[in-house]
Amino acid sequence: MKPIKGELIRTIVNEAGDEVGQTNLDGTLIKGHYEIDAELKLHHKLFFRTSGALTKINCITIDHTAHKITLAVDGFSRA
């Protein structure tokens, strides 16, 4: 799935600040499916980076078939 022009993209980064994936606002994974899997297997923390600020992702679930992630940030669940 390619991002739609003008759509807000969330960048997913690891603890080192390296980009490992991208999602749109509704949580659809656009880029980094395998990289995120690898980071989770290594028990690395993942963060969203928007406008330079980092927000820790407390919970992330990946539906491999739908390429959809569900996340919880700061105690609020979003899909």
Biopython code that builds the backbone (N, CA, C, O; Angstrom):
import numpy as np
from Bio.PDB.StructureBuilder import StructureBuilder

atoms = [
    (1, "MET", "N", (0.840, -1.174, 0.000)),
    (1, "MET", "CA", (0.000, 0.000, 0.000)),
    (1, "MET", "C", (0.886, 1.238, 0.000)),
    (1, "MET", "O", (1.789, 1.358, 0.827)),
    (2, "LYS", "N", (0.633, 2.146, -0.913)),
    (2, "LYS", "CA", (1.398, 3.382, -0.987)),
    (2, "LYS", "C", (0.639, 4.482, -0.257)),
    (2, "LYS", "O", (-0.592, 4.517, -0.275)),
    (3, "PRO", "N", (1.390, 5.386, 0.391)),
    (3, "PRO", "CA", (0.710, 6.472, 1.087)),
    (3, "PRO", "C", (-0.012, 7.394, 0.110)),
    (3, "PRO", "O", (0.445, 7.600, -1.014)),
    (4, "ILE", "N", (-1.129, 7.939, 0.542)),
    (4, "ILE", "CA", (-1.890, 8.891, -0.252)),
    (4, "ILE", "C", (-1.251, 10.261, -0.080)),
    (4, "ILE", "O", (-0.823, 10.620, 1.017)),
    (5, "LYS", "N", (-1.188, 11.024, -1.166)),
    (5, "LYS", "CA", (-0.579, 12.351, -1.108)),
    (5, "LYS", "C", (-1.255, 13.193, -0.022)),
    (5, "LYS", "O", (-2.481, 13.288, 0.030)),
    (6, "GLY", "N", (-0.448, 13.794, 0.830)),
    (6, "GLY", "CA", (-0.959, 14.625, 1.906)),
    (6, "GLY", "C", (-1.311, 13.870, 3.175)),
    (6, "GLY", "O", (-1.694, 14.485, 4.170)),
    (7, "GLU", "N", (-1.189, 12.545, 3.158)),
    (7, "GLU", "CA", (-1.535, 11.735, 4.325)),
    (7, "GLU", "C", (-0.428, 11.835, 5.375)),
    (7, "GLU", "O", (0.756, 11.789, 5.042)),
    (8, "LEU", "N", (-0.817, 11.973, 6.642)),
    (8, "LEU", "CA", (0.158, 12.043, 7.720)),
    (8, "LEU", "C", (0.738, 10.659, 7.961)),
    (8, "LEU", "O", (0.000, 9.689, 8.138)),
    (9, "ILE", "N", (2.051, 10.573, 7.968)),
    (9, "ILE", "CA", (2.758, 9.308, 8.149)),
    (9, "ILE", "C", (3.446, 9.324, 9.512)),
    (9, "ILE", "O", (4.055, 10.321, 9.901)),
    (10, "ARG", "N", (3.342, 8.220, 10.223)),
    (10, "ARG", "CA", (4.075, 8.036, 11.476)),
    (10, "ARG", "C", (5.264, 7.140, 11.193)),
    (10, "ARG", "O", (5.122, 6.072, 10.596)),
    (11, "THR", "N", (6.418, 7.571, 11.616)),
    (11, "THR", "CA", (7.632, 6.788, 11.453)),
    (11, "THR", "C", (7.868, 5.988, 12.723)),
    (11, "THR", "O", (7.789, 6.531, 13.825)),
    (12, "ILE", "N", (8.158, 4.706, 12.576)),
    (12, "ILE", "CA", (8.481, 3.842, 13.710)),
    (12, "ILE", "C", (9.996, 3.704, 13.760)),
    (12, "ILE", "O", (10.624, 3.344, 12.765)),
    (13, "VAL", "N", (10.582, 3.991, 14.917)),
    (13, "VAL", "CA", (12.024, 3.892, 15.096)),
    (13, "VAL", "C", (12.330, 2.970, 16.268)),
    (13, "VAL", "O", (11.489, 2.753, 17.141)),
    (14, "ASN", "N", (13.558, 2.426, 16.273)),
    (14, "ASN", "CA", (13.988, 1.575, 17.379)),
    (14, "ASN", "C", (14.707, 2.417, 18.432)),
    (14, "ASN", "O", (14.741, 3.644, 18.336)),
    (15, "GLU", "N", (15.279, 1.755, 19.432)),
    (15, "GLU", "CA", (15.951, 2.444, 20.533)),
    (15, "GLU", "C", (17.110, 3.304, 20.060)),
    (15, "GLU", "O", (17.404, 4.334, 20.666)),
    (16, "ALA", "N", (17.774, 2.892, 18.982)),
    (16, "ALA", "CA", (18.919, 3.628, 18.455)),
    (16, "ALA", "C", (18.496, 4.805, 17.577)),
    (16, "ALA", "O", (19.339, 5.590, 17.144)),
    (17, "GLY", "N", (17.196, 4.932, 17.314)),
    (17, "GLY", "CA", (16.706, 6.007, 16.466)),
    (17, "GLY", "C", (16.679, 5.668, 14.990)),
    (17, "GLY", "O", (16.429, 6.536, 14.153)),
    (18, "ASP", "N", (16.940, 4.387, 14.660)),
    (18, "ASP", "CA", (16.917, 3.946, 13.265)),
    (18, "ASP", "C", (15.483, 3.694, 12.825)),
    (18, "ASP", "O", (14.704, 3.074, 13.549)),
    (19, "GLU", "N", (15.137, 4.179, 11.633)),
    (19, "GLU", "CA", (13.793, 3.970, 11.101)),
    (19, "GLU", "C", (13.599, 2.503, 10.747)),
    (19, "GLU", "O", (14.405, 1.924, 10.018)),
    (20, "VAL", "N", (12.524, 1.899, 11.265)),
    (20, "VAL", "CA", (12.231, 0.489, 10.973)),
    (20, "VAL", "C", (10.882, 0.297, 10.308)),
    (20, "VAL", "O", (10.576, -0.805, 9.855)),
    (21, "GLY", "N", (10.061, 1.348, 10.236)),
    (21, "GLY", "CA", (8.765, 1.196, 9.587)),
    (21, "GLY", "C", (7.990, 2.489, 9.542)),
    (21, "GLY", "O", (8.381, 3.496, 10.134)),
    (22, "GLN", "N", (6.863, 2.442, 8.816)),
    (22, "GLN", "CA", (5.973, 3.587, 8.721)),
    (22, "GLN", "C", (4.526, 3.115, 8.726)),
    (22, "GLN", "O", (4.200, 2.070, 8.165)),
    (23, "THR", "N", (3.667, 3.896, 9.365)),
    (23, "THR", "CA", (2.224, 3.635, 9.349)),
    (23, "THR", "C", (1.502, 4.931, 9.021)),
    (23, "THR", "O", (2.061, 6.020, 9.155)),
    (24, "ASN", "N", (0.249, 4.800, 8.588)),
    (24, "ASN", "CA", (-0.582, 5.997, 8.486)),
    (24, "ASN", "C", (-1.345, 6.124, 9.800)),
    (24, "ASN", "O", (-1.137, 5.328, 10.715)),
    (25, "LEU", "N", (-2.217, 7.105, 9.901)),
    (25, "LEU", "CA", (-2.883, 7.373, 11.183)),
    (25, "LEU", "C", (-3.812, 6.266, 11.645)),
    (25, "LEU", "O", (-4.010, 6.104, 12.849)),
    (26, "ASP", "N", (-4.394, 5.492, 10.723)),
    (26, "ASP", "CA", (-5.297, 4.423, 11.166)),
    (26, "ASP", "C", (-4.558, 3.135, 11.509)),
    (26, "ASP", "O", (-5.190, 2.120, 11.801)),
    (27, "GLY", "N", (-3.227, 3.163, 11.476)),
    (27, "GLY", "CA", (-2.438, 2.017, 11.899)),
    (27, "GLY", "C", (-2.078, 1.042, 10.800)),
    (27, "GLY", "O", (-1.522, -0.019, 11.083)),
    (28, "THR", "N", (-2.382, 1.372, 9.544)),
    (28, "THR", "CA", (-2.031, 0.478, 8.448)),
    (28, "THR", "C", (-0.539, 0.568, 8.179)),
    (28, "THR", "O", (-0.002, 1.652, 7.953)),
    (29, "LEU", "N", (0.116, -0.564, 8.205)),
    (29, "LEU", "CA", (1.553, -0.615, 7.973)),
    (29, "LEU", "C", (1.843, -0.339, 6.507)),
    (29, "LEU", "O", (1.312, -1.014, 5.625)),
    (30, "ILE", "N", (2.680, 0.646, 6.252)),
    (30, "ILE", "CA", (3.030, 1.021, 4.890)),
    (30, "ILE", "C", (4.404, 0.476, 4.532)),
    (30, "ILE", "O", (4.642, 0.094, 3.386)),
    (31, "LYS", "N", (5.312, 0.437, 5.505)),
    (31, "LYS", "CA", (6.696, 0.065, 5.244)),
    (31, "LYS", "C", (7.291, -0.547, 6.511)),
    (31, "LYS", "O", (7.003, -0.082, 7.614)),
    (32, "GLY", "N", (8.125, -1.592, 6.364)),
    (32, "GLY", "CA", (8.903, -2.101, 7.482)),
    (32, "GLY", "C", (8.361, -3.324, 8.184)),
    (32, "GLY", "O", (8.713, -3.580, 9.336)),
    (33, "HIS", "N", (7.521, -4.076, 7.524)),
    (33, "HIS", "CA", (6.897, -5.258, 8.124)),
    (33, "HIS", "C", (7.934, -6.206, 8.739)),
    (33, "HIS", "O", (7.810, -6.584, 9.903)),
    (34, "TYR", "N", (8.933, -6.581, 7.980)),
    (34, "TYR", "CA", (9.935, -7.545, 8.454)),
    (34, "TYR", "C", (10.898, -6.924, 9.460)),
    (34, "TYR", "O", (11.349, -7.596, 10.387)),
    (35, "GLU", "N", (11.212, -5.645, 9.281)),
    (35, "GLU", "CA", (12.110, -4.977, 10.223)),
    (35, "GLU", "C", (11.482, -4.890, 11.615)),
    (35, "GLU", "O", (12.163, -5.080, 12.623)),
    (36, "ILE", "N", (10.184, -4.601, 11.663)),
    (36, "ILE", "CA", (9.493, -4.524, 12.954)),
    (36, "ILE", "C", (9.455, -5.894, 13.620)),
    (36, "ILE", "O", (9.668, -6.002, 14.827)),
    (37, "ASP", "N", (9.188, -6.933, 12.846)),
    (37, "ASP", "CA", (9.225, -8.298, 13.390)),
    (37, "ASP", "C", (10.579, -8.601, 14.014)),
    (37, "ASP", "O", (10.648, -9.152, 15.113)),
    (38, "ALA", "N", (11.650, -8.245, 13.322)),
    (38, "ALA", "CA", (13.003, -8.507, 13.825)),
    (38, "ALA", "C", (13.264, -7.743, 15.121)),
    (38, "ALA", "O", (13.837, -8.296, 16.059)),
    (39, "GLU", "N", (12.854, -6.491, 15.180)),
    (39, "GLU", "CA", (13.045, -5.683, 16.394)),
    (39, "GLU", "C", (12.285, -6.276, 17.577)),
    (39, "GLU", "O", (12.805, -6.320, 18.692)),
    (40, "LEU", "N", (11.068, -6.729, 17.337)),
    (40, "LEU", "CA", (10.275, -7.322, 18.418)),
    (40, "LEU", "C", (10.882, -8.626, 18.909)),
    (40, "LEU", "O", (10.851, -8.908, 20.107)),
    (41, "LYS", "N", (11.432, -9.424, 18.004)),
    (41, "LYS", "CA", (12.077, -10.677, 18.409)),
    (41, "LYS", "C", (13.302, -10.417, 19.267)),
    (41, "LYS", "O", (13.646, -11.232, 20.123)),
    (42, "LEU", "N", (13.968, -9.277, 19.042)),
    (42, "LEU", "CA", (15.138, -8.906, 19.837)),
    (42, "LEU", "C", (14.753, -8.139, 21.106)),
    (42, "LEU", "O", (15.624, -7.685, 21.848)),
    (43, "HIS", "N", (13.440, -7.996, 21.353)),
    (43, "HIS", "CA", (12.900, -7.302, 22.528)),
    (43, "HIS", "C", (13.338, -5.840, 22.591)),
    (43, "HIS", "O", (13.539, -5.297, 23.677)),
    (44, "HIS", "N", (13.486, -5.206, 21.432)),
    (44, "HIS", "CA", (13.828, -3.789, 21.389)),
    (44, "HIS", "C", (12.570, -2.949, 21.576)),
    (44, "HIS", "O", (11.477, -3.346, 21.171)),
    (45, "LYS", "N", (12.738, -1.799, 22.187)),
    (45, "LYS", "CA", (11.628, -0.866, 22.348)),
    (45, "LYS", "C", (11.426, -0.121, 21.033)),
    (45, "LYS", "O", (12.385, 0.199, 20.331)),
    (46, "LEU", "N", (10.166, 0.147, 20.715)),
    (46, "LEU", "CA", (9.835, 0.876, 19.496)),
    (46, "LEU", "C", (9.130, 2.177, 19.852)),
    (46, "LEU", "O", (8.425, 2.266, 20.857)),
    (47, "PHE", "N", (9.333, 3.178, 19.011)),
    (47, "PHE", "CA", (8.787, 4.512, 19.230)),
    (47, "PHE", "C", (8.208, 5.052, 17.931)),
    (47, "PHE", "O", (8.624, 4.655, 16.843)),
    (48, "PHE", "N", (7.241, 5.964, 18.053)),
    (48, "PHE", "CA", (6.781, 6.753, 16.918)),
    (48, "PHE", "C", (7.565, 8.049, 16.923)),
    (48, "PHE", "O", (7.767, 8.659, 17.973)),
    (49, "ARG", "N", (8.011, 8.472, 15.739)),
    (49, "ARG", "CA", (8.666, 9.775, 15.621)),
    (49, "ARG", "C", (7.825, 10.627, 14.673)),
    (49, "ARG", "O", (7.728, 10.327, 13.483)),
    (50, "THR", "N", (7.231, 11.669, 15.191)),
    (50, "THR", "CA", (6.512, 12.645, 14.381)),
    (50, "THR", "C", (7.053, 14.012, 14.750)),
    (50, "THR", "O", (7.040, 14.389, 15.922)),
    (51, "SER", "N", (7.518, 14.744, 13.784)),
    (51, "SER", "CA", (8.092, 16.084, 13.994)),
    (51, "SER", "C", (9.268, 16.049, 14.961)),
    (51, "SER", "O", (9.477, 17.007, 15.705)),
    (52, "GLY", "N", (10.035, 14.971, 14.966)),
    (52, "GLY", "CA", (11.232, 14.878, 15.784)),
    (52, "GLY", "C", (11.017, 14.329, 17.185)),
    (52, "GLY", "O", (11.951, 13.783, 17.771)),
    (53, "ALA", "N", (9.813, 14.456, 17.742)),
    (53, "ALA", "CA", (9.543, 13.961, 19.091)),
    (53, "ALA", "C", (9.284, 12.456, 19.063)),
    (53, "ALA", "O", (8.662, 11.943, 18.133)),
    (54, "LEU", "N", (9.768, 11.752, 20.092)),
    (54, "LEU", "CA", (9.565, 10.307, 20.187)),
    (54, "LEU", "C", (8.445, 10.000, 21.175)),
    (54, "LEU", "O", (8.368, 10.603, 22.245)),
    (55, "THR", "N", (7.574, 9.055, 20.806)),
    (55, "THR", "CA", (6.511, 8.568, 21.677)),
    (55, "THR", "C", (6.643, 7.061, 21.758)),
    (55, "THR", "O", (6.587, 6.375, 20.738)),
    (56, "LYS", "N", (6.819, 6.538, 22.974)),
    (56, "LYS", "CA", (7.009, 5.098, 23.147)),
    (56, "LYS", "C", (5.739, 4.336, 22.794)),
    (56, "LYS", "O", (4.637, 4.723, 23.182)),
    (57, "ILE", "N", (5.911, 3.251, 22.056)),
    (57, "ILE", "CA", (4.809, 2.351, 21.748)),
    (57, "ILE", "C", (4.801, 1.299, 22.844)),
    (57, "ILE", "O", (5.732, 0.501, 22.946)),
    (58, "ASN", "N", (3.753, 1.293, 23.666)),
    (58, "ASN", "CA", (3.686, 0.377, 24.801)),
    (58, "ASN", "C", (3.279, -1.026, 24.402)),
    (58, "ASN", "O", (3.704, -1.996, 25.029)),
    (59, "CYS", "N", (2.465, -1.148, 23.374)),
    (59, "CYS", "CA", (1.987, -2.450, 22.931)),
    (59, "CYS", "C", (1.830, -2.406, 21.423)),
    (59, "CYS", "O", (1.268, -1.453, 20.882)),
    (60, "ILE", "N", (2.321, -3.429, 20.743)),
    (60, "ILE", "CA", (2.181, -3.485, 19.298)),
    (60, "ILE", "C", (1.816, -4.905, 18.894)),
    (60, "ILE", "O", (2.476, -5.861, 19.300)),
    (61, "THR", "N", (0.781, -5.038, 18.106)),
    (61, "THR", "CA", (0.329, -6.327, 17.599)),
    (61, "THR", "C", (0.282, -6.241, 16.087)),
    (61, "THR", "O", (-0.255, -5.281, 15.534)),
    (62, "ILE", "N", (0.838, -7.230, 15.420)),
    (62, "ILE", "CA", (0.881, -7.217, 13.963)),
    (62, "ILE", "C", (0.015, -8.333, 13.411)),
    (62, "ILE", "O", (0.159, -9.494, 13.793)),
    (63, "ASP", "N", (-0.884, -7.972, 12.510)),
    (63, "ASP", "CA", (-1.671, -8.937, 11.745)),
    (63, "ASP", "C", (-0.957, -9.096, 10.409)),
    (63, "ASP", "O", (-1.067, -8.236, 9.535)),
    (64, "HIS", "N", (-0.223, -10.200, 10.251)),
    (64, "HIS", "CA", (0.607, -10.399, 9.063)),
    (64, "HIS", "C", (-0.208, -10.434, 7.781)),
    (64, "HIS", "O", (0.271, -9.990, 6.737)),
    (65, "THR", "N", (-1.404, -10.941, 7.836)),
    (65, "THR", "CA", (-2.226, -11.058, 6.638)),
    (65, "THR", "C", (-2.708, -9.691, 6.167)),
    (65, "THR", "O", (-2.652, -9.386, 4.975)),
    (66, "ALA", "N", (-3.173, -8.885, 7.084)),
    (66, "ALA", "CA", (-3.738, -7.586, 6.729)),
    (66, "ALA", "C", (-2.701, -6.463, 6.709)),
    (66, "ALA", "O", (-3.020, -5.344, 6.308)),
    (67, "HIS", "N", (-1.466, -6.741, 7.136)),
    (67, "HIS", "CA", (-0.421, -5.718, 7.255)),
    (67, "HIS", "C", (-0.923, -4.549, 8.100)),
    (67, "HIS", "O", (-0.726, -3.383, 7.758)),
    (68, "LYS", "N", (-1.567, -4.884, 9.193)),
    (68, "LYS", "CA", (-2.180, -3.890, 10.075)),
    (68, "LYS", "C", (-1.547, -4.011, 11.449)),
    (68, "LYS", "O", (-1.376, -5.120, 11.955)),
    (69, "ILE", "N", (-1.200, -2.900, 12.053)),
    (69, "ILE", "CA", (-0.708, -2.947, 13.419)),
    (69, "ILE", "C", (-1.707, -2.258, 14.333)),
    (69, "ILE", "O", (-2.353, -1.282, 13.952)),
    (70, "THR", "N", (-1.823, -2.780, 15.537)),
    (70, "THR", "CA", (-2.630, -2.163, 16.577)),
    (70, "THR", "C", (-1.660, -1.719, 17.654)),
    (70, "THR", "O", (-0.776, -2.480, 18.048)),
    (71, "LEU", "N", (-1.817, -0.498, 18.129)),
    (71, "LEU", "CA", (-0.835, 0.009, 19.074)),
    (71, "LEU", "C", (-1.505, 0.661, 20.256)),
    (71, "LEU", "O", (-2.665, 1.070, 20.194)),
    (72, "ALA", "N", (-0.758, 0.751, 21.326)),
    (72, "ALA", "CA", (-1.202, 1.473, 22.514)),
    (72, "ALA", "C", (-0.082, 2.415, 22.913)),
    (72, "ALA", "O", (1.039, 1.990, 23.190)),
    (73, "VAL", "N", (-0.402, 3.690, 22.939)),
    (73, "VAL", "CA", (0.569, 4.715, 23.300)),
    (73, "VAL", "C", (0.004, 5.479, 24.484)),
    (73, "VAL", "O", (-1.137, 5.940, 24.437)),
    (74, "ASP", "N", (0.781, 5.617, 25.533)),
    (74, "ASP", "CA", (0.357, 6.353, 26.725)),
    (74, "ASP", "C", (-0.958, 5.846, 27.299)),
    (74, "ASP", "O", (-1.762, 6.628, 27.807)),
    (75, "GLY", "N", (-1.178, 4.536, 27.218)),
    (75, "GLY", "CA", (-2.360, 3.948, 27.812)),
    (75, "GLY", "C", (-3.615, 4.008, 26.971)),
    (75, "GLY", "O", (-4.645, 3.465, 27.372)),
    (76, "PHE", "N", (-3.564, 4.651, 25.816)),
    (76, "PHE", "CA", (-4.730, 4.738, 24.939)),
    (76, "PHE", "C", (-4.549, 3.789, 23.774)),
    (76, "PHE", "O", (-3.533, 3.846, 23.081)),
    (77, "SER", "N", (-5.510, 2.927, 23.548)),
    (77, "SER", "CA", (-5.445, 1.968, 22.454)),
    (77, "SER", "C", (-6.000, 2.600, 21.193)),
    (77, "SER", "O", (-7.079, 3.193, 21.200)),
    (78, "ARG", "N", (-5.255, 2.466, 20.119)),
    (78, "ARG", "CA", (-5.687, 2.982, 18.825)),
    (78, "ARG", "C", (-5.520, 1.885, 17.804)),
    (78, "ARG", "O", (-4.618, 1.056, 17.932)),
    (79, "ALA", "N", (-6.360, 1.857, 16.800)),
    (79, "ALA", "CA", (-6.249, 0.854, 15.735)),
    (79, "ALA", "C", (-6.178, 1.516, 14.391)),
    (79, "ALA", "O", (-6.082, 0.833, 13.371)),
]
sb = StructureBuilder()
sb.init_structure("model")
sb.init_model(0)
sb.init_chain("A")
sb.init_seg("    ")
for serial, (resi, resn, name, xyz) in enumerate(atoms, 1):
    if name == "N":
        sb.init_residue(resn, " ", resi, " ")
    sb.init_atom(name, np.array(xyz, "f"), 0.0, 1.0, " ", f" {name:<3s}", serial, name[0])
structure = sb.get_structure()
